[in-house]
């Protein structure tokens, strides 16, 4: 018998979707393996020492990122195609006109609200500085020299990452978890995994809260449109602020 989280009752004319957490796990592992390969290629081709990641040119950062995206995007595509009815139906990969203003508004407000919720109290009770908090994002934006660099940064951070991550996390992973543990825990666990996947300890609380925001938007709308737009605006607000400051 299939596991409980692997079956979705199909409406008339659709076959039952049998993808689940196993597909998400495979996608994540494939992404990790592929990202290691593309990272090695990027460091070798750009003649960048492995112990000096800050020196890796932005163009090669983009190339290295493609390896991870192979797994995160490939798993939902293959799972929905072979075990369901396609990503549009199974994961809600669609958008409506209202998603632009709704997602954009929540993404903008969420960026500033999360900073106040997480980092203002943190700075009151610890010696952590603003520079330490923004260091990973600032390190990336500092490499965006000239128009080409800024465009590449927008493609990586502002467009590519939000689309790929929402399809994987709020599409395949969150929907699989909701079947298993219910809506609240499904969104919560997905958000924690989303935050942890970025491997940034100081940024983890903010990323997890952002994951909750995107998860709620996707679940309430029944599609990924609002979450993708919110994620784009969330990321671009931070990038724009850092570019303006530099």
C-alpha positions in Angstrom: 0.0 0.0 0.0 1.3 3.5 -0.8 2.2 5.7 2.2 -0.6 8.2 3.4 1.4 11.2 2.3 1.8 9.9 -1.3 -1.7 9.9 -2.5 -3.9 12.8 -3.4 -7.5 12.0 -4.4 -7.9 13.1 -8.0 -10.8 15.0 -9.3 -12.6 13.6 -12.4 -10.3 13.4 -15.4 -7.1 13.5 -13.3 -5.0 10.7 -12.0 -4.1 10.4 -8.3 -0.8 12.1 -7.5 1.6 9.7 -5.8 4.6 11.9 -5.2 5.7 12.6 -1.7 8.5 13.3 0.8 10.8 10.8 -0.9 10.8 12.8 -4.1 11.7 15.9 -2.2 14.6 14.1 -0.4 15.9 12.8 -3.7 15.7 16.2 -5.3 17.6 17.8 -2.4 20.3 15.1 -2.6 20.7 15.5 -6.3 20.9 19.2 -5.9 23.7 18.9 -3.3 25.7 16.5 -5.5 25.3 18.6 -8.6 26.1 21.8 -6.8 29.4 20.3 -5.6 30.2 19.4 -9.2 29.4 22.8 -10.6 31.2 24.5 -7.7 34.4 22.6 -8.5 34.1 23.5 -12.2 33.5 27.2 -11.3 36.5 27.4 -8.9 38.8 25.5 -11.4 37.7 27.5 -14.4 38.0 30.9 -12.7 41.3 29.9 -11.0 39.8 30.8 -7.6 41.3 29.0 -4.5 38.7 26.8 -2.8 39.5 28.4 0.5 38.7 31.9 -0.8 35.0 31.8 -1.9 34.7 35.6 -1.6 36.9 35.9 -4.7 34.7 33.8 -7.0 33.3 36.0 -9.7 29.6 36.6 -9.8 29.3 34.9 -13.2 30.8 31.7 -11.8 28.6 32.0 -8.7 25.6 31.8 -11.0 27.1 28.8 -12.7 27.7 27.0 -9.4 24.1 27.8 -8.3 22.8 25.9 -11.4 23.8 22.6 -9.9 21.6 23.1 -6.9 18.7 24.2 -9.1 19.0 21.0 -11.1 17.8 19.1 -8.1 15.4 21.6 -6.6 13.6 22.2 -9.9 14.1 18.8 -11.5 12.5 16.8 -8.6 9.2 18.6 -8.7 9.1 18.5 -12.5 9.8 14.7 -12.7 7.6 13.9 -9.7 4.6 15.8 -11.1 5.1 14.5 -14.6 5.6 10.8 -13.7 3.5 10.6 -10.6 0.9 13.3 -11.0 -0.7 15.8 -13.4 2.1 18.3 -14.0 3.4 21.1 -11.8 0.6 23.5 -12.7 -2.1 21.3 -11.2 -0.1 19.4 -8.5 1.9 22.3 -7.1 -0.2 25.3 -8.1 2.5 26.7 -10.5 0.3 29.5 -11.8 -0.5 33.1 -11.1 -3.4 35.5 -11.3 -3.4 39.2 -11.8 -4.1 39.9 -8.1 -1.0 38.0 -7.1 1.2 40.8 -8.3 0.0 43.4 -5.9 -0.8 40.9 -3.1 2.5 39.1 -3.2 4.4 42.4 -3.8 2.8 44.1 -0.8 3.4 41.1 1.5 7.0 40.8 0.3 7.8 44.4 0.9 6.2 44.6 4.3 7.6 41.3 5.3 11.2 42.4 4.6 11.0 45.3 6.9 8.7 43.6 9.5 11.0 40.6 9.8 14.1 42.8 10.3 12.3 44.6 13.2 11.0 41.4 14.7 14.3 39.5 14.6 17.2 41.8 14.4 16.2 44.9 16.4 15.8 42.8 19.6 18.9 40.8 18.7 21.0 44.0 18.6 19.5 45.1 22.0 20.7 41.9 23.8 23.8 40.9 21.9 26.9 42.6 20.3 26.0 41.5 16.8 26.4 44.4 14.4 24.3 45.3 11.3 27.3 44.5 9.1 27.5 41.0 10.5 23.8 40.4 9.8 24.0 41.7 6.2 27.4 40.2 5.4 26.3 37.3 3.2 24.0 39.4 1.1 26.5 42.3 1.0 29.3 40.0 -0.1 27.2 39.0 -3.1 26.1 42.5 -4.1 29.7 43.8 -3.8 30.7 41.5 -6.7 28.0 43.1 -8.9 30.2 45.6 -10.8 28.7 47.5 -13.6 25.4 47.0 -15.4 26.2 43.4 -16.4 26.9 42.5 -12.8 23.8 44.1 -11.5 21.6 42.4 -14.1 23.3 39.0 -13.3 22.6 39.6 -9.6 19.0 40.3 -10.2 18.7 37.2 -12.3 20.3 35.0 -9.6 18.8 36.5 -6.5 15.7 38.3 -7.6 14.3 36.0 -10.2 15.9 32.6 -10.3 16.2 31.7 -6.6 12.6 32.8 -5.8 11.1 30.7 -8.6 13.1 27.6 -8.1 12.9 27.7 -4.3 9.1 28.3 -4.3 8.5 25.4 -6.7 10.5 23.1 -4.5 9.8 24.2 -1.0 6.2 25.5 -1.1 5.3 23.3 -4.1 6.7 19.8 -3.6 8.0 19.8 0.0 5.2 21.8 1.7 2.4 20.0 0.0 4.0 16.6 0.8 4.4 17.6 4.5 0.9 19.0 4.8 -0.5 15.6 3.7 1.6 13.9 6.4 1.4 16.3 9.4 -1.3 18.9 8.6 -1.2 22.5 7.5 0.4 24.2 10.5 3.2 21.7 11.0 3.6 21.3 7.3 4.2 25.1 6.8 6.4 25.2 10.0 8.7 22.4 9.1 9.1 23.5 5.5 10.0 27.0 6.8 12.6 25.7 9.2 14.1 23.5 6.4 14.0 26.5 4.0 15.9 28.7 6.5 18.4 26.0 7.4 19.2 25.2 3.8 20.8 28.6 3.4 23.5 27.6 5.9 23.6 31.1 7.5 23.2 31.0 11.2 22.6 34.7 11.9 20.1 34.8 9.0 18.3 31.6 9.9 15.5 33.2 12.1 14.6 35.8 9.4 14.7 33.2 6.6 12.5 30.8 8.6 10.0 33.6 9.2 10.1 34.5 5.5 9.4 30.9 4.8 6.3 31.0 7.0 5.1 34.1 5.1 5.6 32.5 1.7 4.1 29.2 2.9 0.9 30.8 4.2 0.5 32.8 1.0 0.9 29.7 -1.2 -1.4 27.6 1.0 -4.2 30.2 1.3 -4.1 31.0 -2.4 -3.9 27.4 -3.5 -1.2 28.4 -6.0 2.4 29.6 -6.0 1.9 32.9 -7.7 1.6 35.1 -4.5 4.5 33.3 -2.9 6.8 33.7 -5.9 6.0 37.4 -6.2 6.5 38.0 -2.5 9.8 36.1 -2.6 11.0 38.2 -5.5 10.1 41.5 -3.9 11.5 40.3 -0.5 14.9 39.5 -2.1 15.0 42.5 -4.4 14.2 44.9 -1.5 17.3 43.7 0.3 19.4 43.7 -2.8 18.3 47.2 -3.8 19.1 48.6 -0.3 22.5 47.1 -0.4 23.3 48.3 -3.9 22.1 51.8 -3.0 24.3 51.7 0.1 27.4 50.7 -1.8 
